[in-house]
Amino acid sequence: MFLYLVSSYKAMKFKLWFKIVIFLFFLASISFLVWQKFSRETRELEIEYPIAVELVIDGFRYQTMTEVSSVSDFLKEKGLVVSSKDLISSDLERVIEPHSTIFITSNKKLSVKVDGETKEINTIRRTIEKLLKDEGINLNLFDKVEPKLKTLVKDDSEVVITRIEKKNIIEEQEIEFETVVKTDKKVEWKKEKIKQEGENGLKEVEYEVVYKNGKLVSKKKLVTKIIKEAQPKIVVEGRKIEVASTQKGLASWYAFKGGMYCASVKYPRGTWLRVTSKDNGKQIIVIVNDYGPDPGTGKVIDLDKVAFAELMSIGAGVIDVKIEEISSN
């Protein structure tokens, strides 16, 4: 019985203390709420206008003073119009506290030319780089952006993206064979014999190519690798001189083709002649490509100015020569 009474007493004592703790907690909560309300009212009453406010518009900071308490009234006071597409950091009805900061990011409309089309875009992003990222416009390593990526976005501006692609390519190309002419004094004059047929070779050429918006604008050769050497064509041309006929007389010069040519009355065009100066023994070989000299001049051949100069000075005018027709079948 005694134990029961002791146990009951302890239980009653615990319940009493529990109720006291609950009461004290309730009393403390009420006191805190009252204090908070009183403190806020006290603070509100302590604000003295004008107050200092920092205004940040599109990244540019301005220090200003205001006589009004709400954000909306502040905007009106400063003559600022904020559209539904602009971004503002504070609720329009929020109370402005001293030394607070209000951020405004204005919406801008601009066009972006890329990949053959023009996109009209509205954005609140500050830089071109962030704008392109928002729009999902990916840039390759060599792409060119005008204005630059770090440029601030301006209203009614234009962004032009030039797609630039650089890559190395390898092309197979033929190497054209050369024709080599060798002379042989044992073979009839101007007669040709093919000693070896020509054959083209093959090479690999590596280029660095640059495309702008899909159009090739640059092609730079880097490396050439020979796969197969070209085989030259070898032609043997006869130089054997057999005299078919001879003529002697005076030779003059005239300006015509500018080579080893002459004009003759006796020999038809295409005839090869060996002309020897009787004064100094010099010899030249010319081909007839014109008709002359004129009758009554006393000359038997007119040499091209270039050919005449091989025998005698141009100032000589007229020289005595021996003309030999070279036989060719």
C-alpha positions as CSV (number, residue, x, y, z in Angstrom):
1,M,0.0,0.0,0.0
2,F,2.8,2.3,0.9
3,L,4.6,1.6,-2.4
4,Y,1.4,2.3,-4.3
5,L,1.0,5.7,-2.6
6,V,4.6,6.6,-3.3
7,S,4.2,5.7,-7.0
8,S,1.0,7.7,-7.3
9,Y,2.6,10.7,-5.8
10,K,5.5,10.6,-8.2
11,A,3.1,10.3,-11.2
12,M,1.1,13.3,-10.0
13,K,4.3,15.3,-9.5
14,F,5.5,14.4,-13.1
15,K,2.2,15.5,-14.6
16,L,2.4,18.8,-12.8
17,W,5.9,19.5,-14.0
18,F,4.9,18.6,-17.5
19,K,2.0,21.0,-17.5
20,I,4.3,23.8,-16.1
21,V,6.8,23.2,-19.0
22,I,4.0,23.3,-21.6
23,F,2.6,26.5,-20.1
24,L,6.0,28.2,-20.0
25,F,6.7,27.2,-23.7
26,F,3.3,28.6,-24.7
27,L,4.0,31.8,-22.8
28,A,7.5,32.1,-24.4
29,S,6.0,31.7,-27.9
30,I,3.4,34.4,-27.3
31,S,6.1,36.7,-25.9
32,F,8.3,36.2,-29.0
33,L,5.5,36.9,-31.5
34,V,4.5,40.1,-29.6
35,W,8.2,41.1,-29.4
36,Q,8.6,40.5,-33.2
37,K,5.6,42.5,-34.1
38,F,6.5,45.3,-31.8
39,S,10.1,45.3,-33.1
40,R,9.0,45.4,-36.7
41,E,6.6,48.3,-36.0
42,T,9.4,50.0,-34.1
43,R,11.8,49.5,-37.1
44,E,9.2,50.8,-39.5
45,L,8.7,53.8,-37.4
46,E,12.4,54.4,-37.3
47,I,12.8,54.7,-41.2
48,E,13.5,58.3,-42.2
49,Y,13.1,59.3,-45.8
50,P,14.7,59.9,-48.2
51,I,16.6,56.6,-48.1
52,A,19.5,55.3,-50.2
53,V,18.8,52.7,-52.8
54,E,21.1,50.9,-55.2
55,L,19.6,50.3,-58.7
56,V,21.2,47.8,-61.1
57,I,19.9,48.0,-64.7
58,D,21.4,45.5,-67.2
59,G,24.6,45.3,-65.1
60,F,25.1,49.1,-64.6
61,R,24.9,50.2,-61.0
62,Y,23.3,53.5,-59.9
63,Q,23.2,55.0,-56.4
64,T,20.0,57.0,-55.8
65,M,17.7,58.3,-53.1
66,T,14.0,57.8,-52.8
67,E,11.0,59.3,-50.9
68,V,8.7,56.3,-51.5
69,S,8.4,53.0,-49.7
70,S,7.3,50.5,-52.4
71,V,9.1,49.2,-55.4
72,S,6.3,50.1,-57.8
73,D,6.2,53.7,-56.5
74,F,10.0,53.8,-56.7
75,L,9.9,52.9,-60.4
76,K,7.3,55.6,-61.1
77,E,9.4,58.1,-59.1
78,K,12.4,57.4,-61.3
79,G,10.4,57.3,-64.6
80,L,11.2,53.7,-65.2
81,V,8.7,51.5,-67.2
82,V,9.1,47.8,-66.7
83,S,7.3,45.5,-69.2
84,S,6.0,42.0,-68.6
85,K,9.0,40.6,-70.5
86,D,11.5,42.5,-68.3
87,L,13.0,40.8,-65.2
88,I,12.9,42.5,-61.8
89,S,14.4,41.1,-58.7
90,S,11.7,42.4,-56.3
91,D,8.0,42.1,-56.0
92,L,6.4,45.4,-57.0
93,E,4.6,45.8,-53.7
94,R,7.5,45.0,-51.6
95,V,8.6,47.7,-49.0
96,I,12.0,49.2,-49.9
97,E,14.4,49.1,-47.0
98,P,17.4,51.5,-46.7
99,H,20.4,50.5,-48.7
100,S,18.6,47.7,-50.5
101,T,19.4,46.8,-54.1
102,I,16.9,46.4,-56.9
103,F,17.9,44.5,-60.1
104,I,16.3,45.1,-63.4
105,T,17.1,43.2,-66.6
106,S,15.4,44.6,-69.6
107,N,14.1,42.5,-72.5
108,K,15.8,43.1,-75.8
109,K,14.8,42.2,-79.3
110,L,17.5,41.3,-81.8
111,S,18.1,39.1,-84.9
112,V,20.6,36.3,-85.2
113,K,21.8,35.2,-88.7
114,V,23.0,31.6,-88.6
115,D,22.9,28.6,-90.9
116,G,21.2,30.4,-93.7
117,E,18.3,31.8,-91.8
118,T,17.5,34.9,-89.6
119,K,16.0,34.3,-86.1
120,E,14.1,37.1,-84.3
121,I,14.9,36.7,-80.6
122,N,13.7,38.2,-77.3
123,T,16.1,37.9,-74.4
124,I,16.9,39.2,-71.0
125,R,20.5,37.8,-71.2
126,R,23.3,40.4,-70.8
127,T,25.9,39.0,-73.3
128,I,25.8,37.5,-76.7
129,E,27.4,34.3,-75.3
130,K,24.6,33.7,-72.9
131,L,22.0,34.5,-75.5
132,L,23.3,31.9,-77.9
133,K,23.5,29.3,-75.1
134,D,19.8,30.0,-74.2
135,E,18.8,29.6,-77.8
136,G,20.7,26.3,-78.2
137,I,22.9,27.7,-80.9
138,N,26.1,25.7,-80.6
139,L,29.4,27.1,-81.9
140,N,32.2,25.1,-83.4
141,L,35.9,25.7,-82.7
142,F,36.5,28.1,-85.6
143,D,33.1,29.8,-86.0
144,K,33.2,33.6,-86.1
145,V,30.6,35.6,-84.1
146,E,30.0,39.3,-84.8
147,P,29.8,41.1,-82.4
148,K,32.1,39.2,-80.1
149,L,30.7,36.7,-77.5
150,K,31.4,39.0,-74.5
151,T,29.7,42.0,-76.1
152,L,26.6,43.3,-74.2
153,V,23.3,42.7,-75.9
154,K,21.7,45.8,-77.4
155,D,18.1,46.3,-78.5
156,D,17.4,46.1,-82.3
157,S,20.9,44.8,-82.9
158,E,22.1,42.0,-85.2
159,V,24.3,39.0,-84.5
160,V,26.0,37.3,-87.4
161,I,27.5,33.8,-87.1
162,T,29.8,32.6,-89.8
163,R,30.3,28.8,-89.8
164,I,33.9,28.1,-90.4
165,E,35.1,24.5,-90.9
166,K,38.8,23.6,-91.2
167,K,39.9,20.1,-92.1
168,N,42.6,18.1,-93.9
169,I,41.8,16.1,-96.9
170,I,43.9,13.8,-99.1
171,E,43.5,13.7,-102.9
172,E,45.0,11.3,-105.4
173,Q,46.3,13.1,-108.5
174,E,48.0,12.0,-111.7
175,I,51.5,13.1,-112.4
176,E,51.7,13.9,-116.1
177,F,54.7,12.4,-117.9
178,E,57.3,14.7,-119.6
179,T,58.4,14.4,-123.2
180,V,62.2,14.3,-123.6
181,V,63.6,15.0,-127.0
182,K,67.0,13.5,-127.9
183,T,68.8,14.2,-131.1
184,D,70.6,11.7,-133.2
185,K,72.9,12.7,-136.2
186,K,72.5,9.3,-137.7
187,V,68.8,9.6,-138.1
188,E,67.3,11.5,-141.0
189,W,66.7,15.2,-140.5
190,K,63.6,15.9,-138.2
191,K,62.5,12.4,-138.4
192,E,61.1,11.3,-135.0
193,K,61.3,7.9,-133.4
194,I,59.7,7.0,-130.1
195,K,62.2,5.3,-127.9
196,Q,60.1,5.0,-124.8
197,E,56.3,5.6,-124.3
198,G,55.3,7.9,-121.5
199,E,53.3,6.8,-118.5
200,N,51.6,9.0,-115.9
201,G,52.5,8.6,-112.3
202,L,50.4,8.9,-109.1
203,K,50.7,11.0,-106.0
204,E,48.7,11.8,-102.8
205,V,48.4,15.4,-101.9
206,E,47.2,16.5,-98.4
207,Y,45.4,19.9,-98.2
208,E,44.1,22.0,-95.5
209,V,40.7,23.3,-96.6
210,V,38.6,26.0,-95.1
211,Y,34.8,26.4,-95.6
212,K,32.8,29.5,-94.7
213,N,29.1,28.8,-94.5
214,G,29.6,25.6,-96.6
215,K,31.6,27.4,-99.3
216,L,35.2,26.5,-100.0
217,V,37.3,29.7,-99.5
218,S,40.8,28.3,-99.0
219,K,42.8,25.2,-100.1
220,K,46.4,25.0,-98.8
221,K,48.8,22.3,-99.9
222,L,50.5,20.6,-96.9
223,V,52.3,17.4,-98.0
224,T,52.8,15.5,-101.2
225,K,53.5,11.8,-101.3
226,I,54.6,10.1,-104.5
227,I,52.9,6.7,-105.0
228,K,54.2,6.0,-108.4
229,E,56.8,8.0,-110.4
230,A,55.9,9.1,-113.9
231,Q,57.8,7.5,-116.8
232,P,58.9,10.1,-119.4
233,K,58.3,9.8,-123.1
234,I,61.6,9.7,-125.0
235,V,61.6,10.9,-128.6
236,V,64.6,10.6,-130.8
237,E,64.7,13.4,-133.4
238,G,67.0,13.1,-136.5
239,R,69.8,15.6,-137.1
240,K,71.5,14.0,-140.1
241,I,72.0,16.6,-142.8
242,E,71.9,15.7,-146.4
243,V,72.0,18.6,-148.9
244,A,69.4,18.4,-151.6
245,S,70.2,21.6,-153.4
246,T,72.4,24.8,-153.1
247,Q,71.8,28.5,-153.7
248,K,74.1,31.5,-153.3
249,G,73.3,35.2,-153.1
250,L,72.5,38.1,-150.8
251,A,70.4,37.9,-147.6
252,S,68.7,40.7,-145.8
253,W,66.6,40.8,-142.7
254,Y,63.0,41.8,-141.7
255,A,61.0,41.7,-138.5
256,F,58.4,39.0,-138.7
257,K,57.9,36.1,-136.3
258,G,60.9,36.8,-134.1
259,G,62.6,33.4,-134.5
260,M,64.7,31.1,-136.7
261,Y,62.6,31.7,-139.8
262,C,63.1,33.0,-143.4
263,A,61.2,34.0,-146.6
264,S,62.2,32.4,-149.9
265,V,61.0,32.4,-153.5
266,K,62.7,29.2,-154.5
267,Y,61.9,27.0,-151.5
268,P,58.3,26.3,-150.3
269,R,57.1,26.8,-146.8
270,G,58.2,24.1,-144.4
271,T,61.6,23.6,-146.1
272,W,64.6,23.5,-143.8
273,L,67.6,25.5,-144.9
274,R,71.2,25.8,-143.7
275,V,72.5,29.3,-144.2
276,T,76.2,30.0,-144.1
277,S,77.8,33.6,-144.0
278,K,80.6,33.8,-146.5
279,D,82.1,36.6,-144.4
280,N,82.7,34.8,-141.2
281,G,81.6,31.2,-141.8
282,K,78.9,31.2,-139.2
283,Q,76.0,28.8,-139.9
284,I,72.3,28.8,-138.9
285,I,69.4,26.5,-139.7
286,V,66.0,28.1,-140.5
287,I,62.7,27.0,-141.8
288,V,60.8,28.8,-144.6
289,N,57.5,30.3,-143.4
290,D,57.0,33.2,-145.8
291,Y,57.4,34.2,-149.5
292,G,60.0,36.7,-150.5
293,P,62.2,38.7,-151.1
294,D,60.4,41.1,-153.4
295,P,61.4,40.8,-157.1
296,G,64.0,43.3,-158.3
297,T,65.8,43.7,-154.9
298,G,68.7,41.4,-155.9
299,K,68.3,39.3,-152.8
300,V,67.6,35.5,-152.7
301,I,66.5,35.2,-149.1
302,D,65.0,37.3,-146.3
303,L,66.0,36.2,-142.8
304,D,64.0,36.9,-139.7
305,K,65.7,39.6,-137.6
306,V,66.5,37.1,-134.9
307,A,68.1,34.6,-137.4
308,F,70.1,37.3,-139.2
309,A,71.6,38.5,-135.9
310,E,73.1,35.0,-135.4
311,L,75.2,35.5,-138.5
312,M,76.0,39.2,-138.5
313,S,75.2,42.5,-136.8
314,I,71.8,43.9,-137.8
315,G,73.6,47.0,-138.9
316,A,75.2,45.1,-141.7
317,G,71.8,45.1,-143.5
318,V,72.8,42.7,-146.3
319,I,75.3,39.9,-146.3
320,D,76.6,37.3,-148.8
321,V,75.4,33.7,-148.0
322,K,75.3,30.2,-149.2
323,I,71.9,28.4,-148.8
324,E,71.7,24.6,-148.6
325,E,68.4,22.8,-148.7
326,I,68.3,20.0,-146.1
327,S,66.8,16.8,-147.5
328,S,63.9,15.3,-145.6
329,N,61.7,12.4,-146.8
